[in-house]
C-alpha cells in the first residue's frame, strides 16, 4: 500500500517499500504527466544514502522513461533541496527523490517536488493518489534494464546537481564574508546526503559522520539534541570557539550548537534568520511557521509591526505561503523539526542554505552564536520548547477530549487545528497530534522555564495515553 503523509510516502524496507511499489508510484506519476502534457518537461530523479536508494532511483527512472517521460537521473546521492532546485533550473515538471528523510534505517520513501521546487500541494498529491489507485502493473520489470532513448521511450540523462546549487549559493550568500571571518565550523552530516556540501563551500569545515552508513550508526538521522552528542562534545572540546551545525538524512533540516555547547533549537534559528533578513539584509516582510513551532518568532515579528501566519504541520503549507504572498511578502518560513525555507532561494526547506545564512549573519555582525542566542533572549524573554513522541500501533488524530484545566490552571483558549492546541494564561501552550510520517503520537509544548515545560509535556503525555487507551 502506498500512503502519503505530510511529505511524501515512507514505509519499511521490504514490506511496504519495494521495487514493485516504487514502480507503481512512478508509473502513476507518468500517467499524471501525460494527462497534463508534461512528459517532455520530464522528471529529475535523486536519491539519498540509504540502503539501495540508488537502485530504487534507477528503477523509478526506468519506469518513467518506459512510459515516455524524460528523466534526469542524479549522478550521486545529494540533498533533497538540491534536486528540488534542479527541477526549477531544468524546467522539469516534477522532482522525485528516493529518501526517508530523518527516519531510521529500516525505512525508505519518496518525496515529490513541483516544477518550482516546492512540495506538492494537496491537489497535486490527490491527483497522484488517484492515479496510483487506478494503476495496473508497471511497464518494466522491477529490476529490469534501463530503457534507452528510442521510439516509445523517454530519455534518461545523468545530471550533477552540484554546479547549479553552488552557483545559487554564490549568488545569494556572502561567502567572502564567512571565509574572512574567524568562524570555526563543524558539520555533523549524520551520515546523510548533505555530507561534504558545506565543506565544498567552506573547506576549513570540520566533518563529523560524513562517511556513508546505511544504518546511520544504528539510530535515526534526525538532528534533535539527543541525537547530536558527538557534535556537542566536539564543540565543547575544541581549543577555539567552534560553531556546530547538523543536517538530517536528506539535508533539508538544520540544528546547531553555540560555541559554549548550548543547543540552538530550530525555533531560535528561525528567529535569528528572520532578524538577519530584516535588520542586516534590509528586507521587508513577515514570516510563517507551523502550529507546533515556538512563538519566539511571533514576538520578533510583532516588533517589526508584522503578524505571523500559522499553518498546519507539513512544509507544503509553509511553501504555499512562501510562493503566494506579496503584501506583505513572506521572507521565510519554518517548522519545529528544523526545516527552514527562505523565499529568495527556494519554496523548500534547505539545511545547507539555512546554515550558510546563519553563518553570514554571524560574520557580518561580528558576533558569536552564543552572543546571538543571548541577544534573542534579551529581546523576547527566555522560552523553552519541547516535544515527546509516543509510539502506537496505528496512529490517527482522534477527536481529542478538551481538558478544562492543565497543571491545575484553566485552559484559556483551544482549537482543533491539525490536532488539538491548548493555551494557558501565561502564554504557555500544549499541542497534541498524530505524526503524518511515523507510527507515533506527538506532544509539543512551550513554557517560560524547563520545569514548567516538563510538567506540560507530562500532562500532554497523560492526555495522549488516555485518548489512545479509551479508543484502543
C-alpha positions as CSV (number, residue, x, y, z in Angstrom):
1,X,0.0,0.0,0.0
2,X,1.3,3.5,-0.9
3,X,0.1,6.1,1.6
4,X,1.2,9.7,1.6
5,X,1.9,11.6,4.8
6,X,2.9,15.3,5.3
7,X,5.8,14.9,3.0
8,X,5.6,12.0,0.5
9,X,5.5,8.3,1.1
10,X,7.5,6.3,3.6
11,X,7.4,2.7,4.5
12,X,9.5,-0.1,6.0
13,X,12.0,-1.6,3.5
14,X,11.0,-4.9,2.1
15,X,7.4,-4.5,3.5
16,X,5.7,-1.5,2.0
17,X,8.7,-0.1,0.3
18,X,9.5,-2.5,-2.5
19,X,10.6,-2.2,-6.1
20,X,7.1,-3.1,-7.3
21,X,5.6,-0.2,-5.2
22,X,8.3,2.3,-6.3
23,X,7.5,1.4,-9.9
24,X,3.8,1.6,-9.3
25,X,4.2,5.1,-8.0
26,X,6.5,6.1,-10.9
27,X,4.0,4.7,-13.4
28,X,1.2,6.7,-11.9
29,X,3.3,9.8,-12.0
30,X,3.9,9.2,-15.7
31,X,0.1,9.0,-16.2
32,X,-0.4,12.3,-14.4
33,X,2.3,14.0,-16.5
34,X,0.9,12.5,-19.7
35,X,-2.5,13.8,-18.9
36,X,-1.0,17.2,-18.2
37,X,1.1,17.2,-21.4
38,X,4.3,17.4,-19.3
39,X,6.1,14.2,-20.4
40,X,8.7,16.2,-22.4
41,X,9.3,18.5,-19.4
42,X,10.3,15.4,-17.6
43,X,11.3,14.5,-14.0
44,X,14.5,14.9,-12.1
45,X,15.2,11.8,-10.0
46,X,17.5,11.9,-7.0
47,X,18.3,9.7,-4.0
48,X,19.9,9.7,-0.6
49,X,22.5,7.4,1.0
50,X,20.1,4.8,2.4
51,X,20.5,1.1,1.6
52,X,19.8,0.6,-2.2
53,X,18.4,4.1,-2.6
54,X,20.4,4.4,-5.9
55,X,18.8,1.1,-7.1
56,X,15.3,2.3,-6.3
57,X,16.0,5.6,-8.1
58,X,17.2,3.7,-11.2
59,X,14.0,1.6,-11.1
60,X,11.8,4.7,-10.8
61,X,13.8,6.4,-13.7
62,X,13.4,3.3,-15.9
63,X,9.7,3.2,-15.2
64,X,9.2,6.8,-16.1
65,X,11.3,6.5,-19.3
66,X,9.4,3.4,-20.4
67,X,6.2,5.5,-20.2
68,X,7.7,8.2,-22.4
69,X,8.8,10.6,-19.7
70,X,12.1,12.4,-20.0
71,X,14.4,11.8,-16.9
72,X,17.4,13.5,-15.4
73,X,19.0,11.0,-13.0
74,X,21.4,12.3,-10.3
75,X,24.9,11.1,-10.6
76,X,25.3,10.6,-6.8
77,X,23.4,10.9,-3.6
78,X,22.6,14.5,-2.8
79,X,20.4,16.6,-0.6
80,X,16.7,16.8,-1.4
81,X,16.8,20.7,-1.8
82,X,19.5,20.3,-4.5
83,X,17.1,18.1,-6.5
84,X,14.3,20.5,-5.9
85,X,16.4,23.3,-7.2
86,X,17.4,21.2,-10.2
87,X,13.7,20.8,-11.1
88,X,13.3,24.5,-11.3
89,X,16.6,25.2,-13.1
90,X,15.9,22.5,-15.7
91,X,12.3,23.4,-16.2
92,X,11.2,19.8,-15.2
93,X,7.6,19.1,-14.3
94,X,8.5,17.2,-11.2
95,X,11.3,16.1,-8.9
96,X,11.3,12.6,-7.4
97,X,13.7,11.9,-4.5
98,X,14.2,8.4,-3.0
99,X,14.6,9.2,0.7
100,X,13.0,8.6,4.1
101,X,14.5,11.9,5.3
102,X,15.1,11.7,9.1
103,X,13.5,8.3,9.7
104,X,15.6,5.4,10.9
105,X,17.4,3.0,8.6
106,X,14.5,0.5,8.4
107,X,12.6,3.0,6.3
108,X,12.8,4.4,2.8
109,X,10.4,6.6,0.9
110,X,9.8,9.0,-1.9
111,X,9.4,12.8,-1.8
112,X,8.0,14.7,-4.7
113,X,8.5,18.3,-5.7
114,X,6.9,20.5,-8.3
115,X,8.4,22.5,-11.2
116,X,9.0,25.4,-8.8
117,X,10.9,23.2,-6.3
118,X,8.2,23.2,-3.7
119,X,6.5,20.2,-2.1
120,X,3.4,19.1,-4.0
121,X,0.2,20.8,-2.8
122,X,-2.8,18.8,-1.7
123,X,-4.4,19.0,-5.1
124,X,-1.4,17.7,-6.9
125,X,-0.9,15.0,-4.3
126,X,-4.6,13.9,-4.6
127,X,-4.2,13.7,-8.4
128,X,-1.2,11.3,-8.0
129,X,-3.0,9.3,-5.3
130,X,-6.0,8.8,-7.6
131,X,-3.6,7.7,-10.4
132,X,-2.0,5.2,-8.1
133,X,-5.3,3.8,-7.0
134,X,-6.2,3.2,-10.7
135,X,-2.8,1.9,-11.8
136,X,-2.1,-1.6,-13.1
137,X,1.3,-3.4,-13.2
138,X,4.2,-1.1,-14.1
139,X,5.5,-1.3,-17.7
140,X,9.0,-2.7,-17.0
141,X,10.3,-5.4,-14.6
142,X,11.2,-4.3,-11.1
143,X,14.9,-4.8,-11.6
144,X,14.8,-4.7,-15.4
145,X,17.3,-3.0,-17.7
146,X,17.3,0.8,-18.1
147,X,15.5,1.8,-21.3
148,X,17.5,4.0,-23.7
149,X,16.2,6.7,-26.0
150,X,14.1,5.1,-28.6
151,X,10.5,5.1,-30.1
152,X,8.0,4.9,-27.2
153,X,10.6,5.7,-24.5
154,X,11.7,8.8,-22.7
155,X,15.3,9.6,-22.4
156,X,17.4,9.1,-19.3
157,X,20.1,11.6,-18.9
158,X,22.6,11.8,-16.0
159,X,22.7,15.1,-14.1
160,X,25.1,16.5,-11.5
161,X,23.1,19.0,-9.3
162,X,26.1,20.4,-7.6
163,X,27.2,23.1,-10.1
164,X,23.8,24.8,-10.3
165,X,23.4,24.6,-6.5
166,X,26.9,26.1,-6.0
167,X,26.0,29.0,-8.4
168,X,22.8,29.7,-6.5
169,X,24.7,29.8,-3.2
170,X,27.4,32.1,-4.6
171,X,24.7,34.5,-5.9
172,X,22.7,34.6,-2.6
173,X,25.3,34.1,0.2
174,X,28.2,36.4,1.1
175,X,30.8,33.5,1.2
176,X,33.6,36.0,1.2
177,X,32.4,37.5,4.5
178,X,32.1,34.0,6.0
179,X,35.5,32.9,4.8
180,X,37.1,36.1,6.0
181,X,35.6,35.8,9.5
182,X,37.2,33.9,12.4
183,X,34.3,31.5,12.5
184,X,35.4,27.9,13.0
185,X,32.8,25.3,11.9
186,X,32.0,21.6,12.4
187,X,29.3,19.9,10.3
188,X,27.6,16.7,11.5
189,X,26.0,15.2,8.4
190,X,24.6,12.3,10.4
191,X,25.8,10.0,7.6
192,X,23.3,11.8,5.3
193,X,23.4,13.1,1.8
194,X,24.5,16.6,2.7
195,X,27.9,15.2,3.7
196,X,30.6,17.3,2.1
197,X,28.4,20.0,0.8
198,X,29.3,22.6,3.4
199,X,33.0,21.5,3.1
200,X,33.0,22.2,-0.6
201,X,32.0,25.8,0.0
202,X,33.9,26.3,3.2
203,X,37.0,23.9,3.1
204,X,38.0,24.6,6.7
205,X,34.8,23.0,8.0
206,X,35.4,20.0,10.3
207,X,33.5,17.0,9.2
208,X,31.7,14.6,11.5
209,X,29.7,11.5,10.5
210,X,30.2,12.2,6.8
211,X,31.1,8.7,5.6
212,X,28.2,6.6,4.2
213,X,26.5,4.4,6.7
214,X,23.1,2.9,5.6
215,X,22.3,2.2,9.3
216,X,23.1,5.8,10.4
217,X,25.0,4.4,13.3
218,X,22.0,2.4,14.4
219,X,19.9,5.5,15.1
220,X,17.8,7.9,13.1
221,X,19.4,10.8,11.2
222,X,17.2,13.4,12.9
223,X,19.0,16.5,14.1
224,X,17.5,16.8,17.6
225,X,19.6,17.4,20.6
226,X,19.5,13.8,21.9
227,X,21.0,12.5,18.6
228,X,23.9,15.0,18.4
229,X,26.1,14.1,21.3
230,X,29.2,13.7,19.1
231,X,28.7,17.2,17.7
232,X,28.1,18.7,21.2
233,X,31.3,17.0,22.5
234,X,33.3,18.2,19.6
235,X,32.2,21.8,20.2
236,X,33.0,21.6,23.9
237,X,36.4,20.0,23.4
238,X,37.5,22.4,20.7
239,X,40.5,24.6,21.7
240,X,39.0,27.5,19.7
241,X,35.3,28.7,19.6
242,X,33.5,26.3,17.3
243,X,30.0,26.6,15.7
244,X,28.4,23.1,15.4
245,X,25.9,22.5,12.6
246,X,23.9,19.4,11.9
247,X,21.8,18.3,8.9
248,X,19.4,15.4,8.7
249,X,19.4,12.3,6.4
250,X,18.5,14.2,3.2
251,X,19.9,17.6,4.1
252,X,16.7,19.7,4.4
253,X,16.8,20.2,8.2
254,X,19.2,22.1,10.4
255,X,20.2,22.2,14.1
256,X,23.1,23.9,15.8
257,X,25.3,24.2,18.9
258,X,26.8,27.5,20.0
259,X,30.4,27.8,20.9
260,X,29.8,27.2,24.6
261,X,28.0,23.9,23.9
262,X,24.4,25.3,24.1
263,X,21.9,23.6,21.8
264,X,20.3,26.2,19.5
265,X,16.9,24.9,18.6
266,X,15.2,25.3,15.2
267,X,12.8,27.7,16.9
268,X,15.7,30.0,17.8
269,X,17.4,29.6,14.4
270,X,14.2,30.7,12.6
271,X,14.0,33.8,14.7
272,X,17.7,34.6,14.1
273,X,17.4,34.2,10.4
274,X,14.4,36.5,10.3
275,X,16.3,39.1,12.2
276,X,19.2,38.7,9.7
277,X,16.9,39.2,6.7
278,X,15.2,42.3,8.2
279,X,18.0,44.0,10.1
280,X,21.1,43.0,8.2
281,X,19.8,42.4,4.7
282,X,17.3,45.2,5.0
283,X,14.4,43.2,3.6
284,X,10.7,44.0,4.4
285,X,8.2,41.3,5.1
286,X,6.9,38.7,7.5
287,X,7.4,35.1,8.4
288,X,5.3,31.9,8.5
289,X,5.5,29.0,10.9
290,X,3.8,25.7,11.6
291,X,1.4,25.5,14.6
292,X,4.0,23.4,16.6
293,X,6.7,26.0,16.3
294,X,7.6,28.4,19.0
295,X,6.1,31.9,19.4
296,X,9.6,33.3,19.7
297,X,9.4,34.4,16.0
298,X,6.0,35.9,16.6
299,X,7.4,38.3,19.2
300,X,10.2,39.3,16.8
301,X,7.7,39.9,14.0
302,X,5.5,42.0,16.3
303,X,8.4,44.3,16.9
304,X,8.6,45.0,13.2
305,X,4.8,45.5,13.0
306,X,4.0,42.2,11.3
307,X,1.7,39.4,12.2
308,X,2.9,35.8,11.7
309,X,0.9,33.3,9.7
310,X,0.5,29.9,11.3
311,X,-0.1,26.8,9.3
312,X,-0.7,23.1,9.9
313,X,2.3,20.8,10.2
314,X,3.9,19.9,6.8
315,X,6.2,22.1,4.9
316,X,3.9,22.2,1.8
317,X,1.7,24.6,3.8
318,X,4.7,26.8,4.6
319,X,5.8,26.6,0.9
320,X,2.4,27.8,-0.3
321,X,2.9,31.0,1.8
322,X,6.5,31.5,0.6
323,X,5.2,31.3,-3.0
324,X,1.9,33.1,-2.8
325,X,2.3,36.2,-0.6
326,X,3.1,39.6,-2.0
327,X,1.6,42.1,0.5
328,X,3.3,41.6,2.9
329,X,5.9,39.3,1.3
330,X,6.8,36.3,3.4
331,X,10.6,36.2,3.7
332,X,11.0,32.8,5.3
333,X,9.1,30.0,7.0
334,X,9.9,27.2,9.4
335,X,8.8,24.2,11.4
336,X,9.8,22.8,14.8
337,X,11.6,19.9,13.3
338,X,14.4,22.1,11.8
339,X,13.1,22.7,8.3
340,X,13.6,26.4,7.3
341,X,12.8,27.7,3.8
342,X,13.9,31.2,2.5
343,X,11.8,32.7,-0.2
344,X,14.7,34.3,-2.2
345,X,16.2,30.8,-2.5
346,X,13.5,28.1,-2.8
347,X,9.9,27.5,-1.5
348,X,11.5,24.5,0.1
349,X,13.4,23.8,3.4
350,X,17.2,23.6,3.0
351,X,19.5,22.8,5.8
352,X,22.7,23.8,4.0
353,X,21.3,27.1,2.8
354,X,19.9,27.9,6.3
355,X,23.3,27.1,7.8
356,X,25.1,29.4,5.4
357,X,22.6,32.2,6.0
358,X,23.2,31.8,9.8
359,X,27.0,32.0,9.3
360,X,26.6,35.1,7.1
361,X,24.6,36.7,10.0
362,X,27.4,35.9,12.5
363,X,30.1,37.0,10.1
364,X,28.5,40.3,9.1
365,X,27.5,41.2,12.7
366,X,30.9,40.0,14.1
367,X,29.3,38.1,17.0
368,X,29.3,34.5,18.2
369,X,26.3,32.2,18.0
370,X,26.2,32.2,21.9
371,X,26.0,36.0,21.8
372,X,23.3,35.8,19.2
373,X,21.3,33.5,21.4
374,X,21.7,35.8,24.4
375,X,20.6,38.8,22.3
376,X,17.4,36.9,21.3
377,X,16.6,36.0,24.9
378,X,17.0,39.7,25.8
379,X,14.6,40.7,23.1
380,X,11.8,38.3,23.7
381,X,12.4,36.7,27.0
382,X,13.5,33.1,27.6
383,X,11.2,30.4,26.2
384,X,11.6,26.6,26.3
385,X,10.1,24.4,23.7
386,X,9.9,20.6,23.7
387,X,8.5,17.5,22.0
388,X,7.8,13.9,23.1
389,X,6.8,11.0,20.9
390,X,4.6,8.1,22.0
391,X,4.7,5.0,19.8
392,X,1.4,3.4,19.0
393,X,0.5,0.6,16.5
394,X,-1.7,2.7,14.2
395,X,-1.8,6.4,15.0
396,X,-4.6,8.7,13.9
397,X,-5.8,12.1,15.1
398,X,-8.8,11.3,17.3
399,X,-11.3,13.9,18.4
400,X,-9.1,14.8,21.4
401,X,-11.0,15.3,24.6
402,X,-10.6,19.0,25.6
403,X,-9.5,19.4,29.2
404,X,-10.8,22.3,31.2
405,X,-7.5,22.7,33.1
406,X,-3.8,21.8,32.8
407,X,-1.4,21.7,35.8
408,X,-4.3,22.9,37.9
409,X,-4.8,26.0,35.8
410,X,-7.7,26.8,33.5
411,X,-7.2,26.3,29.8
412,X,-7.8,29.9,28.5
413,X,-8.2,29.0,24.8
414,X,-8.2,26.0,22.5
415,X,-8.8,25.0,18.9
416,X,-8.7,21.9,16.7
417,X,-6.1,22.7,14.2
418,X,-4.0,19.8,12.9
419,X,-4.6,18.2,16.3
420,X,-5.5,19.9,19.5
421,X,-3.9,23.2,20.6
422,X,-4.3,24.4,24.2
423,X,-3.3,27.7,25.8
424,X,-2.7,28.8,29.4
425,X,-2.9,32.3,30.8
426,X,0.9,32.9,30.9
427,X,1.3,32.2,27.2
428,X,2.3,28.5,27.6
429,X,0.8,26.1,25.2
430,X,0.4,22.4,24.5
431,X,-0.3,20.7,21.2
432,X,-1.3,17.1,20.5
433,X,-1.3,15.4,17.1
434,X,-0.6,12.2,15.2
435,X,2.5,12.1,13.1
436,X,1.9,12.0,9.3
437,X,5.1,10.0,8.6
438,X,5.7,7.7,11.6
439,X,3.7,5.5,13.9
440,X,3.7,7.9,16.8
441,X,1.5,10.4,18.6
442,X,3.4,13.7,19.3
443,X,3.2,16.0,22.3
444,X,4.5,19.6,21.9
445,X,4.7,22.3,24.4
446,X,6.2,25.8,25.1
447,X,6.8,27.4,28.5
448,X,8.9,30.0,30.3
449,X,11.2,27.6,32.2
450,X,12.4,24.0,31.9
451,X,10.4,22.7,34.9
452,X,7.1,24.1,33.6
453,X,7.9,22.7,30.1
454,X,8.4,19.2,31.5
455,X,5.2,19.4,33.6
456,X,3.3,20.4,30.5
457,X,4.8,17.6,28.4
458,X,3.8,15.2,31.2
459,X,0.3,16.5,31.2
460,X,0.2,16.1,27.4
461,X,1.5,12.6,27.6
462,X,-1.2,11.7,30.1
463,X,-3.9,13.1,27.7
464,X,-2.5,11.2,24.7
465,X,-2.3,7.8,26.5
466,X,-5.8,8.4,27.9
467,X,-7.2,9.1,24.5
468,X,-5.3,6.2,22.9
469,X,-6.4,3.9,25.7
470,X,-10.0,4.8,25.6
471,X,-10.1,4.2,21.8
472,X,-8.0,1.1,21.7
